[in-house]
Amino acid sequence: MGLITLTSGVYSFALTFSTSGINFAVVRLVSSALPYNEGDMTSFKSDFLVSKIMGKAYFYCLFFSLLATLFLFFGAKPISIYLLNDIRVVPALKIMALSLVPIALSSAINGYFYAVRRVYKNVIVSFCEQAIKISVISFFLLLVFPSKTSFACLSIALGGLISELSSLILNIFLFVNDRSKHKLAKKHTLIFCKIPSKSNESFETNVPSVFSSAFPVAVSAYARSFLNTVEHLLIPWGLKRNGMVGSDALSSYGTLCGMVFPLIFFPSTVIGAFSSLLIPEISSSYEAGDFKRIKSIVSRVFGFSLIFSICISGVFVSFSNEIGIYFFNSYEAGVFIRLLAPLIPIMYLDSSVDAVLKGIGEHIYTMRINIIDSLLSVFLVLLLIPNMGIYGYIVTIYVTELFNATFSIMRLLNKTTFKPRIINWIVKPLFSIISATLVTRFIFYLLFSYSLSLGKLSLILEISMCVALYILFSKISGSITEDETSLAKRIFT
């Protein structure tokens, strides 16, 4: 896991370069090009603009993703020798390079589906992609390749390539079908829409620049991704300086970054889907000057993000040991989960706040804060890990996450004059999750002794009961209102 995670750090930088902010640019530009009110007589122009935006987006994607592919493919050997210090990952890096073009093109199409509010198509593609990836990787790991670390990396790279190619094919099919079914320029629209003559301003001059929208975000993303790659390369180095041997350092790094982090962030997919929907919604409202609606959306963002994340945080704190042992066969993983769980509300809220800021045109500010965050992280990794070991990295995560969230939230409050409801969104959910975990523990203590524990089944039942009691206590206390309930139904359905 350590070697795979280390390789992914280099791959993520190439991936950032290949996409170069295209998803955000397409979401923002397409949502701005669409008519704010349904039935708007500018639909013919809107359809033309969307077509031009997507055409330019594809060219933009191909240019940057081909450069990234060439860089990673031909640079795989020197990267493995001089950066990763492990020649075993050369074949994996070369195969990963071939997946960059499909990912970049899919990213542009995903942005289109978010902008037109047909996110369920992204969900379909994502589900199919993950199913193919899991199947292919499992096939190669279990049936084809021998159990060696180099072949494990190769299996994951092949699974990623095949799943990304499948994802692109499905994306293209859904996009073509969507454009034909939801054509904005209906025949009857032409009766009411006057097409400009040559003397008037051309439609093309009204098409927003994909490059000017995406590239400033891309440059900031390059800087942050590069710093994140440096940070992850420095972690095993710092652990060795702290006294660990190479294999132990890579193992601890893999446990924290390869197993615990994905688990901690897994529930945030709900927040991620929610946040992705915010950018087109807020962009449309911002373009129309509907600041009252923006304020309403911000209120719901804060409420849902905090209520949801406090529940997840409480579950991870209470059941960290059992999760580490039953799912990872690692006591160390349980310790890491318990240490990071209290930070979950800050992490999840920060991602939602960033989405809102991007929607109101503050993406340059958010990227600036993210770069400072990454610089601070690299500095703290160099300073703390050689002296504190892996726990120095946990301290680093706390400092940088609190820094990033504080400045992002302050900026949002300043721009929207929004006032958070501390009692309803923090105090009451905290009371509810503490009560839910205590009651759950007491009930299972009465029903089962630990010697008669049902293992994973018992853990799943305990977590399910805890979540159910949290929802019940939150409704009784008034923390979860009809707004949160209706929003949750929209997200999950």
C-alpha positions as CSV (number, residue, x, y, z in Angstrom):
1,M,0.0,0.0,0.0
2,G,2.9,2.4,0.7
3,L,4.5,1.9,-2.7
4,I,1.1,2.2,-4.5
5,T,0.3,5.4,-2.5
6,L,3.7,6.8,-3.3
7,T,3.3,6.1,-7.0
8,S,-0.2,7.7,-6.9
9,G,1.4,10.9,-5.6
10,V,3.4,11.3,-8.8
11,Y,0.5,10.2,-11.0
12,S,-1.8,12.7,-9.4
13,F,0.4,15.6,-10.5
14,A,0.3,14.3,-14.1
15,L,-3.4,14.0,-13.8
16,T,-3.8,17.5,-12.5
17,F,-1.8,18.8,-15.5
18,S,-3.8,16.7,-18.0
19,T,-7.2,18.0,-16.7
20,S,-5.9,21.6,-16.0
21,G,-9.1,22.9,-14.4
22,I,-11.4,21.9,-17.3
23,N,-14.1,20.4,-15.1
24,F,-14.6,23.7,-13.2
25,A,-14.4,25.8,-16.4
26,V,-17.1,23.7,-18.2
27,V,-19.4,23.7,-15.1
28,R,-19.1,27.5,-14.8
29,L,-19.3,28.4,-18.4
30,V,-22.0,26.1,-19.5
31,S,-24.2,26.9,-16.5
32,S,-23.7,30.6,-17.2
33,A,-24.6,30.1,-20.9
34,L,-27.9,28.4,-20.1
35,P,-31.0,30.6,-19.7
36,Y,-31.7,31.4,-16.0
37,N,-35.4,31.0,-16.4
38,E,-37.0,28.1,-18.2
39,G,-38.7,29.2,-21.4
40,D,-36.3,32.0,-21.9
41,M,-36.4,33.0,-25.6
42,T,-32.5,33.1,-25.8
43,S,-32.4,29.3,-25.9
44,F,-31.1,29.2,-29.5
45,K,-28.1,31.4,-28.5
46,S,-27.6,29.3,-25.4
47,D,-27.4,26.1,-27.4
48,F,-24.9,27.6,-29.8
49,L,-22.8,28.8,-26.9
50,V,-22.8,25.4,-25.2
51,S,-21.7,23.7,-28.4
52,K,-18.8,26.2,-28.8
53,I,-17.8,25.8,-25.2
54,M,-17.7,22.0,-25.3
55,G,-15.8,22.0,-28.6
56,K,-13.1,24.3,-27.2
57,A,-13.0,22.2,-24.0
58,Y,-12.2,19.1,-25.9
59,F,-9.3,20.7,-27.7
60,Y,-8.0,22.1,-24.4
61,C,-8.2,18.7,-22.8
62,L,-6.4,16.9,-25.7
63,F,-3.6,19.5,-25.7
64,F,-2.8,19.2,-22.0
65,S,-3.5,15.5,-21.5
66,L,-1.3,14.5,-24.4
67,L,1.6,16.6,-23.0
68,A,1.1,14.9,-19.6
69,T,1.0,11.5,-21.2
70,L,4.3,12.0,-23.0
71,F,5.9,13.4,-19.8
72,L,4.8,10.5,-17.6
73,F,5.4,7.7,-20.2
74,F,8.9,8.7,-21.2
75,G,9.8,9.9,-17.7
76,A,8.6,6.8,-15.9
77,K,12.1,5.3,-15.5
78,P,13.9,8.4,-14.2
79,I,11.0,9.2,-11.9
80,S,11.1,5.7,-10.5
81,I,14.9,5.8,-10.0
82,Y,15.5,9.4,-8.7
83,L,12.1,10.3,-7.0
84,L,10.6,7.0,-5.8
85,N,13.8,5.1,-5.4
86,D,12.1,2.0,-6.6
87,I,12.5,0.6,-10.2
88,R,9.5,-1.8,-9.7
89,V,6.9,0.8,-10.6
90,V,8.2,1.7,-14.1
91,P,5.6,-0.5,-16.0
92,A,2.8,0.8,-13.7
93,L,3.6,4.4,-14.4
94,K,3.7,3.9,-18.2
95,I,0.3,2.2,-18.1
96,M,-1.0,5.0,-15.9
97,A,0.2,7.6,-18.4
98,L,-2.1,6.0,-21.1
99,S,-5.2,6.7,-18.9
100,L,-4.6,10.5,-18.8
101,V,-6.3,11.4,-22.1
102,P,-9.5,9.4,-21.4
103,I,-9.7,11.0,-17.9
104,A,-9.3,14.5,-19.2
105,L,-12.0,14.1,-21.9
106,S,-14.4,12.5,-19.3
107,S,-13.8,15.3,-16.9
108,A,-15.0,17.8,-19.5
109,I,-18.2,15.7,-20.2
110,N,-18.8,15.3,-16.4
111,G,-18.6,19.1,-16.1
112,Y,-21.3,19.4,-18.7
113,F,-23.7,17.0,-16.9
114,Y,-23.2,18.9,-13.7
115,A,-23.9,22.2,-15.4
116,V,-27.2,21.0,-17.0
117,R,-28.2,19.4,-13.7
118,R,-28.3,15.9,-15.0
119,V,-25.9,14.5,-12.4
120,Y,-27.5,11.1,-12.4
121,K,-25.6,10.4,-15.7
122,N,-22.3,11.0,-13.9
123,V,-23.4,8.6,-11.2
124,I,-24.1,5.9,-13.8
125,V,-20.7,6.4,-15.3
126,S,-18.9,6.4,-12.0
127,F,-20.7,3.3,-10.8
128,C,-19.8,1.4,-14.0
129,E,-16.2,2.6,-13.9
130,Q,-15.7,1.5,-10.3
131,A,-17.4,-1.9,-11.0
132,I,-15.1,-2.5,-14.0
133,K,-12.0,-1.3,-12.1
134,I,-12.7,-3.6,-9.1
135,S,-13.4,-6.6,-11.3
136,V,-10.3,-6.1,-13.5
137,I,-7.9,-5.4,-10.6
138,S,-9.3,-8.5,-8.7
139,F,-8.9,-10.6,-11.8
140,F,-5.3,-9.6,-12.3
141,L,-4.4,-9.8,-8.6
142,L,-6.0,-13.2,-7.9
143,L,-5.7,-15.1,-11.2
144,V,-3.1,-13.7,-13.5
145,F,-0.1,-12.2,-11.8
146,P,2.0,-13.7,-9.0
147,S,1.9,-12.1,-5.5
148,K,4.7,-9.6,-5.9
149,T,4.6,-5.9,-5.2
150,S,5.6,-4.9,-8.7
151,F,2.7,-7.0,-10.2
152,A,0.3,-5.6,-7.6
153,C,1.1,-2.0,-8.9
154,L,0.8,-3.2,-12.5
155,S,-2.6,-4.8,-11.8
156,I,-3.9,-1.5,-10.3
157,A,-2.6,0.4,-13.3
158,L,-4.2,-1.9,-15.8
159,G,-7.5,-1.8,-13.9
160,G,-7.4,2.0,-14.0
161,L,-6.7,2.1,-17.7
162,I,-9.4,-0.3,-18.7
163,S,-12.0,1.3,-16.5
164,E,-11.1,4.9,-17.7
165,L,-11.4,3.8,-21.3
166,S,-14.8,2.2,-20.6
167,S,-15.8,5.3,-18.7
168,L,-14.9,7.6,-21.7
169,I,-16.9,5.4,-24.2
170,L,-20.0,5.5,-21.9
171,N,-19.5,9.2,-21.3
172,I,-19.4,9.9,-25.1
173,F,-22.5,7.8,-25.6
174,L,-24.5,9.6,-22.9
175,F,-23.3,13.0,-24.0
176,V,-24.3,12.5,-27.6
177,N,-27.7,11.1,-26.5
178,D,-28.2,14.0,-24.1
179,R,-27.4,16.7,-26.7
180,S,-29.9,15.2,-29.2
181,K,-32.7,14.7,-26.6
182,H,-32.3,18.1,-24.7
183,K,-31.5,20.3,-27.7
184,L,-32.2,23.8,-26.4
185,A,-32.8,25.3,-29.9
186,K,-36.2,23.9,-30.7
187,K,-37.8,24.6,-34.1
188,H,-40.5,26.8,-32.7
189,T,-37.8,28.9,-30.9
190,L,-36.5,30.2,-34.2
191,I,-39.8,32.0,-34.7
192,F,-39.1,34.2,-31.7
193,C,-35.3,34.4,-31.9
194,K,-33.7,36.9,-34.2
195,I,-30.4,35.5,-35.5
196,P,-27.9,38.3,-35.6
197,S,-26.7,39.5,-39.0
198,K,-23.0,39.9,-39.9
199,S,-23.2,43.6,-38.9
200,N,-24.2,42.6,-35.4
201,E,-21.9,41.1,-32.8
202,S,-21.1,37.5,-33.8
203,F,-22.2,34.7,-31.6
204,E,-18.6,33.6,-31.5
205,T,-17.5,36.8,-29.7
206,N,-20.0,36.0,-27.0
207,V,-18.5,32.5,-26.3
208,P,-16.6,32.7,-23.0
209,S,-12.9,31.6,-23.2
210,V,-12.3,28.1,-21.9
211,F,-8.6,28.9,-21.6
212,S,-9.1,32.1,-19.6
213,S,-11.5,30.3,-17.2
214,A,-9.6,27.1,-16.7
215,F,-6.0,28.1,-16.9
216,P,-5.8,30.4,-13.8
217,V,-7.4,27.6,-11.8
218,A,-5.0,25.1,-13.5
219,V,-1.9,27.0,-12.6
220,S,-2.9,27.1,-9.0
221,A,-3.8,23.4,-9.1
222,Y,-0.3,22.7,-10.6
223,A,1.4,24.4,-7.7
224,R,-0.8,22.7,-5.1
225,S,-0.5,19.3,-6.8
226,F,3.3,19.6,-7.1
227,L,3.6,20.6,-3.4
228,N,1.3,17.7,-2.4
229,T,3.6,15.3,-4.4
230,V,6.7,16.7,-2.7
231,E,4.9,16.4,0.7
232,H,4.1,12.7,0.1
233,L,7.6,12.0,-1.1
234,L,9.0,13.6,2.0
235,I,6.9,11.5,4.5
236,P,8.8,8.2,4.1
237,W,12.0,10.2,4.1
238,G,11.1,11.9,7.4
239,L,10.0,8.5,8.9
240,K,13.4,7.1,8.1
241,R,15.1,10.1,9.7
242,N,13.0,9.3,12.7
243,G,14.6,5.9,13.0
244,M,12.3,3.6,11.0
245,V,13.8,1.2,8.4
246,G,12.7,1.6,4.8
247,S,10.0,-1.1,4.8
248,D,8.5,0.0,8.1
249,A,8.4,3.6,7.0
250,L,6.6,2.7,3.8
251,S,4.3,0.4,5.7
252,S,3.2,3.2,8.2
253,Y,2.8,5.6,5.3
254,G,0.7,3.1,3.4
255,T,-1.5,2.4,6.5
256,L,-2.2,6.1,7.0
257,C,-2.4,7.4,3.5
258,G,-3.5,4.3,1.6
259,M,-6.0,2.8,4.0
260,V,-7.1,5.3,6.7
261,F,-7.4,8.4,4.5
262,P,-9.7,6.7,1.9
263,L,-11.9,5.4,4.7
264,I,-12.1,8.8,6.4
265,F,-13.0,10.5,3.2
266,F,-15.3,7.8,1.8
267,P,-18.5,9.3,3.5
268,S,-17.6,12.7,2.0
269,T,-18.7,11.4,-1.4
270,V,-22.1,12.5,-0.2
271,I,-20.8,16.0,0.5
272,G,-18.8,15.9,-2.8
273,A,-21.9,15.2,-4.8
274,F,-23.7,17.9,-3.0
275,S,-20.8,20.4,-3.5
276,S,-20.5,19.6,-7.2
277,L,-24.2,20.5,-7.6
278,L,-23.6,23.8,-5.9
279,I,-21.3,25.4,-8.4
280,P,-23.8,25.5,-11.3
281,E,-26.7,26.5,-8.9
282,I,-24.7,29.3,-7.4
283,S,-23.1,30.4,-10.7
284,S,-26.6,30.8,-12.2
285,S,-27.9,32.8,-9.2
286,Y,-24.7,34.9,-9.1
287,E,-25.0,35.7,-12.9
288,A,-28.7,36.7,-12.3
289,G,-27.9,38.8,-9.2
290,D,-30.1,36.6,-7.0
291,F,-28.1,37.1,-3.8
292,K,-31.1,36.2,-1.6
293,R,-31.1,32.7,-3.2
294,I,-27.3,32.5,-2.7
295,K,-27.7,33.2,1.0
296,S,-30.4,30.5,1.3
297,I,-28.1,28.0,-0.4
298,V,-25.2,28.9,1.8
299,S,-27.4,28.3,4.9
300,R,-28.4,24.9,3.7
301,V,-24.8,24.0,2.9
302,F,-23.6,24.8,6.4
303,G,-26.5,23.0,8.0
304,F,-26.3,19.8,6.0
305,S,-22.5,19.6,6.0
306,L,-22.1,20.0,9.8
307,I,-25.0,17.8,10.8
308,F,-23.8,15.0,8.4
309,S,-20.1,15.3,9.3
310,I,-20.6,15.4,13.1
311,C,-22.5,12.1,12.8
312,I,-19.6,10.5,10.8
313,S,-17.0,11.9,13.1
314,G,-18.8,10.5,16.2
315,V,-19.1,7.0,14.6
316,F,-15.4,6.9,13.7
317,V,-14.3,8.1,17.2
318,S,-16.5,5.5,18.9
319,F,-15.8,2.5,16.7
320,S,-12.2,3.3,15.6
321,N,-10.6,0.2,17.2
322,E,-13.1,-2.2,15.8
323,I,-12.9,-0.7,12.3
324,G,-9.1,-0.9,12.3
325,I,-9.1,-4.6,13.5
326,Y,-12.1,-6.0,11.5
327,F,-11.5,-4.2,8.2
328,F,-7.7,-3.6,8.1
329,N,-6.5,-6.2,10.6
330,S,-4.4,-3.4,12.0
331,Y,-4.5,-1.8,15.5
332,E,-2.4,1.0,14.2
333,A,-5.1,1.9,11.6
334,G,-7.6,2.2,14.4
335,V,-5.4,4.6,16.3
336,F,-5.0,6.8,13.2
337,I,-8.8,6.7,12.6
338,R,-9.5,7.9,16.2
339,L,-6.9,10.7,16.0
340,L,-8.2,12.0,12.7
341,A,-12.0,11.6,13.3
342,P,-12.5,14.8,15.3
343,L,-11.2,16.8,12.3
344,I,-13.9,15.3,9.9
345,P,-16.4,18.2,10.3
346,I,-13.8,20.7,9.4
347,M,-12.6,18.7,6.4
348,Y,-16.1,18.1,5.0
349,L,-17.3,21.7,5.7
350,D,-14.3,23.1,4.0
351,S,-14.9,21.2,0.8
352,S,-18.5,22.6,0.7
353,V,-17.4,26.1,1.4
354,D,-14.8,25.9,-1.4
355,A,-17.5,24.9,-3.8
356,V,-19.7,27.9,-2.8
357,L,-16.7,30.3,-3.2
358,K,-16.0,28.9,-6.7
359,G,-19.6,29.5,-7.6
360,I,-19.5,33.2,-6.7
361,G,-16.2,33.7,-8.6
362,E,-13.8,33.4,-5.7
363,H,-11.9,30.5,-7.2
364,I,-8.7,32.4,-7.4
365,Y,-8.9,33.2,-3.7
366,T,-9.5,29.5,-2.8
367,M,-6.6,28.3,-4.9
368,R,-4.3,30.9,-3.3
369,I,-5.3,29.6,0.2
370,N,-4.8,26.1,-1.0
371,I,-1.3,26.8,-2.2
372,I,-0.4,28.5,1.1
373,D,-1.9,25.5,2.8
374,S,0.4,23.1,0.8
375,L,3.5,25.2,1.4
376,L,2.7,25.2,5.1
377,S,2.2,21.4,4.9
378,V,5.6,20.8,3.3
379,F,7.3,23.0,5.9
380,L,5.6,21.1,8.8
381,V,6.4,17.7,7.3
382,L,10.1,18.7,7.1
383,L,10.0,20.0,10.6
384,L,7.8,17.6,12.5
385,I,8.1,14.1,11.0
386,P,11.9,13.6,11.6
387,N,11.2,14.4,15.3
388,M,7.7,13.0,15.9
389,G,7.4,10.3,13.3
390,I,4.0,9.5,11.7
391,Y,2.3,11.5,14.5
392,G,4.1,14.6,13.2
393,Y,2.1,14.2,10.0
394,I,-1.2,14.0,11.9
395,V,-0.3,17.3,13.6
396,T,0.5,18.7,10.2
397,I,-3.0,17.7,8.9
398,Y,-4.7,19.4,11.9
399,V,-2.8,22.6,11.4
400,T,-3.3,22.9,7.7
401,E,-6.9,21.9,7.7
402,L,-7.8,24.4,10.4
403,F,-5.8,27.1,8.6
404,N,-7.6,26.4,5.2
405,A,-11.1,26.1,6.7
406,T,-10.7,29.3,8.8
407,F,-9.7,31.5,5.9
408,S,-12.3,30.0,3.5
409,I,-15.2,30.3,6.0
410,M,-14.2,33.9,6.9
411,R,-14.2,34.8,3.2
412,L,-17.6,33.3,2.6
413,L,-19.1,35.0,5.7
414,N,-17.7,38.3,4.5
415,K,-19.0,37.9,0.9
416,T,-22.5,36.6,1.8
417,T,-23.2,38.3,5.2
418,F,-24.4,34.9,6.3
419,K,-24.7,34.0,10.0
420,P,-24.3,30.4,11.0
421,R,-26.6,28.9,13.6
422,I,-24.2,27.5,16.1
423,I,-26.7,25.9,18.5
424,N,-28.7,24.0,15.8
425,W,-25.7,23.0,13.6
426,I,-23.0,22.2,16.2
427,V,-24.2,22.0,19.8
428,K,-27.3,19.9,19.2
429,P,-25.7,17.5,16.7
430,L,-22.8,17.0,19.2
431,F,-25.3,16.2,22.0
432,S,-27.2,13.9,19.6
433,I,-24.1,11.8,18.5
434,I,-22.7,11.5,22.1
435,S,-26.1,10.3,23.3
436,A,-26.5,7.9,20.3
437,T,-23.1,6.3,20.8
438,L,-23.6,5.9,24.6
439,V,-27.1,4.4,24.2
440,T,-25.8,2.0,21.4
441,R,-22.8,0.9,23.5
442,F,-25.1,0.2,26.5
443,I,-27.7,-1.8,24.5
444,F,-25.0,-4.0,22.9
445,Y,-23.3,-4.4,26.2
446,L,-26.5,-5.8,27.6
447,L,-27.3,-8.0,24.6
448,F,-23.8,-9.4,23.8
449,S,-20.7,-9.9,25.8
450,Y,-17.5,-9.2,24.0
451,S,-16.7,-12.9,24.0
452,L,-19.9,-13.5,22.1
453,S,-19.3,-10.7,19.7
454,L,-20.5,-11.3,16.1
455,G,-17.4,-9.6,14.6
456,K,-18.0,-7.5,11.5
457,L,-21.8,-8.2,11.7
458,S,-21.9,-6.9,15.2
459,L,-20.0,-3.8,14.2
460,I,-22.2,-3.0,11.3
461,L,-25.3,-3.4,13.5
462,E,-23.9,-1.1,16.1
463,I,-23.0,1.6,13.6
464,S,-26.4,1.3,12.0
465,M,-28.2,1.7,15.3
466,C,-25.9,4.6,16.3
467,V,-26.8,6.5,13.0
468,A,-30.5,5.8,13.4
469,L,-30.5,7.0,17.0
470,Y,-28.5,10.1,15.9
471,I,-31.2,11.0,13.4
472,L,-33.9,10.4,16.0
473,F,-32.2,12.6,18.6
474,S,-31.5,15.3,16.1
475,K,-35.1,15.4,15.0
476,I,-36.3,15.6,18.6
477,S,-33.8,18.4,19.5
478,G,-34.8,20.3,16.3
479,S,-31.4,20.1,14.7
480,I,-32.8,18.3,11.7
481,T,-35.6,20.3,10.2
482,E,-37.7,19.8,7.1
483,D,-35.1,21.7,5.1
484,E,-32.4,19.2,5.9
485,T,-34.7,16.3,5.4
486,S,-35.8,17.5,1.9
487,L,-32.2,18.2,1.0
488,A,-31.1,14.7,2.1
489,K,-33.9,13.2,-0.1
490,R,-32.7,15.1,-3.1
491,I,-29.0,14.1,-2.6
492,F,-29.7,10.4,-2.0
493,T,-32.4,10.0,-4.7
